[in-house]
Amino acid sequence: MAKLVTGAAGFIGSHLVDRLLAEGEDVVGLDNFDDFYAASLKWANLKGALRSPRFRLVEGDIRDARLVDQLMAEVQPEAIAHLAARAGVRPSIERPALYCEVNVTGTANLLSAASKLEPMPRFVFASSSSVYGDREDAPFRETDPVDLPISPYAATKKACELLAHTFHHVHGLPVTGLRFFTAYGPRNRPDLAIAKFARLIDEGREVPMFGDGTSRRDYTYVGDIVDGIVKAIERCKSHHLYNLGNSNPVTLKDMIVSLGDALGKTPLIRALPEQPGDVRQTFADTTRAEAELGYRPSTPFRAGLARFVEWYRAG
C-alpha cells in the first residue's frame, strides 16, 4: 500500500518523498505547484523522485474536495503525511482569507476523505511552532496553552489541530500533529530567512535585521524534521501532538553571522523595526517526542548551515 504525501514538491515534502522512496515505499505525491514561489524550484525538488517507478505525482489542489475524495478512494493509502499549506507569517496578514481556504478547508477535505476509508489510514499533519504565540517563557511544551496566535497563519494551524482532534473523536481517525520549529537546509523555500539572507550576503547586499537581533529561533535541520515525520507515521495511533525542534535557539544576529561564516563573507546588516506577526522566540521542548517517537535531532546548526551552503553553491 502507498503512502500519500501532500505538498510533495515543497521544501519538507520533497525530502520526505525521497526518504520514503529510499526506504522502499510506494509514494503518491499531491501538489498544486502554488505560485507562492517559482514552480521550477519545486520541479527541481522532485527531480530524483520522478525517476522512481514507485513514485506517482498528482497535480491538484487540496481545496478541491471532489479531487481529494477521488484520489483517496483510488489510492487507499495506508498513511497520509499532510504537509501542503499556504506558508508564511507575514503574507498571511495580507491575505488571511486565502490562508483559511488552503490551510483549514484543505485540511478538512483531507480529514473527511481519510475518515471514509476502510481501514482508515494513519494521518500525520504539519502544524507549526507559531501556534504558541509570542511568549517569554520557554521551552514550549505540547501541554502549554495555545489560544493566542498572533498571525492568521498561526490561527489556521491551530484550527487544523482542532479539526484533527475532532475527526479523531468523531470517526476514530488516528491522527498525529507535528509542530515544526523553523526548518532549514537544502531546498529551503526562497522566502525563508536563511535562503533569502544567503543570496543577499553572497551578492554583497544589505541584510535586513528586524529588531535588535536578539529574537531567536529553534532552527531545525530538515533531515531531522523528516526523521521525526517518518517516526510519527510509523507510530501514528489515537491522537497525539509533538514538537519537532532542535531545542537550541539561535539569535537572529548569530544566525546572520554564522551564515556569513558558512559563505565565507561578512554580512552587511541593516537594522529595521520589528515586523507585525513576528514572535520573540521559539524553543521546543522535545521530551515527549523523544520518549514516544524516539525523535533525537542530531544536526548542529553550523553543520546544517554548511550543508545548506553546499546545496546553494551547487545550484
C-alpha positions, 0 to 999 in steps of 0.5 A: 500500500502507498503512502500519500504525501501532500505538498510533495514538491515543497521544501519538507515534502520533497525530502520526505518523498525521497526518504520514503522512496529510499526506504522502499515505499510506494509514494503518491505525491499531491501538489498544486505547484502554488505560485507562492514561489517559482514552480521550477524550484519545486520541479527541481525538488522532485527531480530524483523522485520522478525517476522512481517507478514507485513514485506517482505525482498528482497535480491538484489542489487540496481545496478541491474536495471532489479531487481529494475524495477521488484520489483517496478512494483510488489510492487507499493509502495506508498513511497520509503525511499532510504537509501542503499549506499556504506558508508564511507569517507575514503574507498571511496578514495580507491575505488571511482569507486565502490562508483559511481556504488552503490551510483549514478547508484543505485540511478538512477535505483531507480529514473527511476523505481519510475518515471514509476509508476502510481501514482508515489510514494513519494521518500525520499533519504539519502544524507549526511552532507559531501556534504558541504565540509570542511568549517569554517563557520557554521551552514550549511544551505540547501541554502549554496553552495555545489560544493566542496566535498572533498571525492568521497563519498561526490561527489556521494551524491551530484550527487544523489541530482542532479539526484533527482532534475532532475527526479523531473523536468523531470517526476514530481517525488516528491522527498525529500533529507535528509542530515544526520549529523553523526548518532549514537546509537544502531546498529551503523555500526562497522566502525563508530567512536563511535562503533569502539572507544567503543570496543577499550576503553572497551578492554583497547586499544589505541584510535586513535585521528586524529588531535588535537581533536578539529574537531567536529561533529553534532552527531545525535541520530538515533531515531531522524534521523528516526523521521525526515525520517518518517516526510519527507515521510509523507510530501514528495511533489515537491522537497525539501532538509533538514538537519537532525542534532542535531545542537550541535557539539561535539569535537572529544576529548569530544566525546572520553571522554564522551564515556569513561564516558558512559563505565565507563573507561578512554580512552587511546588516541593516537594522529595521523595526520589528515586523507585525506577526513576528514572535520573540522566540521559539524553543521546543521542548522535545521530551515527549517526542523523544520518549514516544517517537524516539525523535533525537535531532542530531544536526548542529546548526553550523553543520546544517548551515554548511550543508545548506551552503553546499546545496546553494553553491551547487545550484 
